[in-house]
Amino acid sequence: MNEIITGILLIVAGFFSLVAGLGVVRFREFFNRLHAATTACTLGVGSALIAAAVFFRDGGLFAEALLAIFFLFLTIPVGAQLLARSQWRK
């Protein structure tokens, strides 16, 4: 059962990472590319970290994965907002 949950989470992570890559390649404007990359990639990396924590079934690893996800959800949107502001003022 543990491997099934890990597999599903990794498929979700791969899907969101693929969507992020396609968004960066397909969109023409900077702001659209930035939105596609930050939104989908954040969810992809978060799903991959949860999959690793579920697979190894370690409480310390699960806490570290949640902490890493927290910092990703905190820093990636802030960085994207700063990049968008710098591009807008250009």
C-alpha positions, 0 to 999 in steps of 0.5 A: 500500500505504501508503494502505491501511495508513493507511486501516485504522488510521484505521478502527480509530481511528474505531471505538475513538473511537465505542465510547468515545463510546457508552460515555460516553453509554450507561453510567450510573455514573461508573466505567463511563463513565470506563473506557469513555472512557479505554480506548477513547479511548487506543487510538483516539488511538494508532491515529490517531497511528500512521496519521499517521506511516505516511502521511507516512513520516517518521522524525522524525514516527514518533518523535514519534508513538511518543513521544506514544503513550507519554505518552498510555499513561502519563498517561491511565490515571493521570489516570483512576485519580486521578479514580476515587479522588476520586469514590470518596472523595466 
